Amino acid sequence: AQSVSQHNHHVILSEAASLELGCNYSYGGTVNLFWYVQYPGQHLQLLLKYFSGDPLVKGIKGFEAEFIKSKFSFNLRKPSVQWSDTAEYFCAVNARAAGNKLTFGGGTRVLVKP
Amino acid sequence: DSGVTQTPKHLITATGQRVTLRCSPRSGDLSVYWYQQSLDQGLQFLIQYYNGEERAKGNILERFSAQQFPDLHSELNLSSLELGDSALYFCASSLGTSGGAMAEQFFGPGTRLTVL
């Protein structure tokens, strides 16, 4: 079945460490890619998105993601995390092949220790 | 604040009951989406409406239904509730999805449903 996979369910790291969260999808054809963040007790907020153009996308709060079409991947990165980055991160794919439905990965819980 | 509003914030009810969740999209957005977030299933797409018409269906149970009204607000109706329906229900909206366009979705704060 076509899907979106996030490799890590939980990540624990210290402040100032670098963060990379993996996301792979299995849809062919045109895709729009998103990373959402859900802070504890809050709703989903968009971190960044890729529709077309430069595959290196910069988002809010110092996050960036790289779309690698050949690898069907859209990994999220942040060079130096802060305690306030503690949250759950969701990769999402909107694929024409899937009827334009937004399909989410399982999420990665990130805990940043002060 | 995304501009998407949902009511109520919390809902506690008993098995077998029926509830209605309400969503108001961002001003100008024509599409409304409903999602269920639970610990075991993650974030699952339920259903989408575009300008009053059902546009896409996901993993929505037959006990659940939705509609979008002329003023573009939407309601999700959950009936014959079971313990397993306890979850966070999110609504999202986007400008449109006219078949080809795949627009960014903005999420509301969610309704936490607890079925006892």
HADDOCK unambig.tbl for C-alpha pairs under 7 A between the chains (distance, minus, plus):
assign (segid A and resid 42 and name CA) (segid B and resid 109 and name CA) 6.56 0.50 0.50
assign (segid A and resid 43 and name CA) (segid B and resid 107 and name CA) 6.75 0.50 0.50
assign (segid A and resid 43 and name CA) (segid B and resid 108 and name CA) 6.43 0.50 0.50
assign (segid A and resid 43 and name CA) (segid B and resid 109 and name CA) 4.72 0.50 0.50
assign (segid A and resid 43 and name CA) (segid B and resid 110 and name CA) 6.66 0.50 0.50
assign (segid A and resid 44 and name CA) (segid B and resid 107 and name CA) 5.94 0.50 0.50
assign (segid A and resid 45 and name CA) (segid B and resid 107 and name CA) 7.00 0.50 0.50
assign (segid A and resid 94 and name CA) (segid B and resid 102 and name CA) 6.77 0.50 0.50
assign (segid A and resid 100 and name CA) (segid B and resid 102 and name CA) 6.29 0.50 0.50
assign (segid A and resid 103 and name CA) (segid B and resid 45 and name CA) 6.99 0.50 0.50
assign (segid A and resid 104 and name CA) (segid B and resid 43 and name CA) 6.34 0.50 0.50
assign (segid A and resid 106 and name CA) (segid B and resid 42 and name CA) 5.75 0.50 0.50
